[in-house]
Amino acid sequence: MIRVVLPAHLRTLARVQGEVQLAVPAEVTIDSVLDALEAQYPVLSGAVRDHITKKRRPFVRFFACEQDLSLDPTNLPLPEPVVKGSEPLLIVGAIAGG
């Protein structure tokens, strides 16, 4: 199972508490995790990535194993600790302002 940590506003939207655990049948990439997340929680469809282009929303970031994966191609395999479930994939809502 893949562990995913969502920001508070997405946990509220999906009506979940704490981490989300997902079965990802394909190679574990950001794309496949988001596909599984949107399949399990359809209300999140379009919240993390655009409905049509499937690109990451501007103020959403991805982290795993203390690395910022936000600008990496989303079809690359995630780090082994994420695949094994020992580390979560973090989806973080960035804060902007001055």
Buried (B, 14 or more C-beta within 10 A) or exposed (E): EBBBBBBEEBBEBBEBEEBBEBEBEEEBBBBBBBBBBBEBBEEBEEBBBEEEEEEBEEEBBBBBBEEEBBEBEBEEEBBEEBBEEEBBBBBBBEEEEE
